[in-house]
Amino acid sequence: MTDPRLSAGLLIAAVAITAGLGACSTTTERARVVQAPAHCVDQTVQVYFEPQSSELTKEGRAVIAAAAAGAKSCRVAGVEVIGLADAAGAPAAGLELSQRRAASVAGELKAEGLPAAEYKVAAAGQAGAVTADGKAAPMRRRADIVLHLANR
């Protein structure tokens, strides 16, 4: 007949060894997951235009194609496109120009096959194109794309 204290001690030792081995496996797995790069995170991309133009340039199309390609492996929760304009000319003309810029970018994103999502297309016109001290903000001839992405 074996001593019950010895059996209990062996049982505790076996549980501790098993738990320890399991913890090593979990720790290794956790480190691999933590070190994995986050791919599907929100992204902001800027597409620039020529002065007084809403026509996409070759470079602008390339930026949109790259953004769309990167987003295709993710779940697209939403897309925001905001058209902007310089502080040149009449404010109404700047607003119209920024609306056309936003529309051309949104159209190109859809043409690139970006997964269906709720698109929010807006225009800021010249708003914010002049700083509080009266200086024109540089390079406002653009549209900002905000891709809200998540893992599938």
C-alpha positions in Angstrom: 0.0 0.0 0.0 1.4 3.4 -0.9 1.6 6.4 1.3 -1.3 8.8 0.4 1.0 11.8 1.0 3.4 10.5 -1.7 0.5 10.0 -4.2 -0.8 13.5 -3.5 2.7 14.9 -4.0 3.2 13.1 -7.3 -0.2 14.3 -8.5 0.7 17.9 -7.6 4.1 17.6 -9.4 2.4 16.1 -12.5 -0.1 18.9 -12.7 2.6 21.6 -12.2 4.7 20.1 -15.0 1.8 19.9 -17.3 0.7 23.4 -16.6 4.3 24.6 -17.0 4.6 23.0 -20.4 1.3 24.4 -21.5 2.4 27.9 -20.3 5.5 27.7 -22.4 3.5 26.9 -25.5 1.1 29.7 -24.7 3.9 32.2 -24.1 5.5 31.4 -27.4 2.2 31.7 -29.2 1.4 35.0 -27.5 4.8 36.4 -28.5 4.2 35.5 -32.1 0.8 37.1 -32.1 2.0 40.3 -30.4 4.9 40.7 -32.9 2.7 40.2 -36.0 2.3 43.5 -37.8 -1.2 45.0 -37.8 -2.4 45.0 -41.4 -6.0 46.1 -41.2 -5.9 49.4 -39.4 -7.4 52.7 -40.4 -5.4 54.5 -43.1 -5.4 58.1 -44.4 -4.1 58.7 -47.9 -3.8 62.0 -49.7 -4.3 62.5 -53.4 -3.0 65.7 -54.9 -4.3 67.6 -57.9 -3.1 70.3 -60.3 -4.2 73.9 -59.6 -7.9 74.5 -60.4 -8.3 70.9 -61.5 -10.4 67.9 -60.3 -8.9 65.5 -62.9 -6.8 62.7 -61.3 -3.2 62.7 -62.3 -1.3 59.5 -63.1 0.3 59.7 -59.7 -3.1 60.2 -58.0 -4.5 57.1 -59.8 -1.4 55.1 -58.6 -2.0 56.3 -55.0 -5.6 55.2 -55.1 -4.8 51.9 -56.7 -2.3 51.1 -54.0 -4.7 52.1 -51.2 -7.5 50.0 -52.7 -5.1 47.0 -53.2 -4.0 47.2 -49.6 -7.6 47.4 -48.4 -8.9 44.4 -50.3 -7.6 41.8 -47.8 -9.4 43.6 -45.0 -13.0 44.3 -44.1 -13.8 47.8 -45.2 -16.0 49.4 -42.5 -16.2 52.7 -44.2 -14.6 55.2 -46.6 -14.4 58.9 -46.2 -13.3 61.2 -49.0 -12.9 64.9 -48.2 -12.1 67.3 -51.1 -10.0 70.4 -50.3 -9.1 73.6 -52.2 -6.5 76.4 -51.9 -7.5 79.9 -50.7 -7.4 81.1 -54.3 -10.4 82.6 -56.0 -14.0 82.8 -54.8 -15.0 80.6 -51.8 -18.0 79.2 -53.8 -15.7 78.2 -56.6 -13.3 76.5 -54.1 -16.2 74.6 -52.6 -17.4 73.4 -56.0 -13.8 72.4 -57.0 -13.3 70.4 -53.7 -16.6 68.6 -54.3 -15.5 67.6 -57.8 -12.2 66.4 -56.4 -13.9 64.3 -53.8 -16.3 62.8 -56.3 -13.4 61.9 -58.7 -11.5 60.2 -56.0 -14.6 58.3 -54.7 -15.3 57.2 -58.3 -11.8 55.9 -58.8 -11.9 54.0 -55.5 -15.0 52.2 -56.7 -13.5 51.6 -60.1 -10.5 50.0 -58.4 -12.9 47.4 -56.9 -12.7 48.5 -53.3 -15.1 46.3 -51.4 -18.6 47.8 -51.0 -18.8 50.1 -47.9 -20.6 53.2 -46.8 -18.9 56.0 -48.6 -19.0 59.5 -47.0 -18.0 62.1 -49.6 -17.6 65.7 -48.4 -16.0 68.9 -49.4 -14.3 71.6 -47.3 -13.6 74.1 -50.1 -11.3 76.8 -48.8 -12.2 76.3 -45.1 -9.0 76.0 -43.2 -6.9 77.1 -46.2 -5.9 80.3 -44.4 -4.3 80.2 -41.0 -5.4 82.5 -38.1 -2.6 84.9 -38.9 -3.7 85.2 -42.5 -1.2 82.9 -44.3 -2.4 80.5 -46.9 -2.0 76.9 -45.9 0.2 75.1 -48.5 -0.8 72.2 -50.7 -4.6 72.2 -50.2 -5.1 71.0 -53.8 -6.0 67.5 -52.6 -8.5 65.0 -51.4 -8.0 63.1 -48.2 -9.1 59.4 -48.1 -9.7 57.8 -44.8 -10.1 54.0 -45.0 -11.7 52.4 -41.9 -10.3 48.9 -42.0 -10.7 45.8 -39.8 -9.6 42.2 -39.9 -12.0 39.8 -41.6 
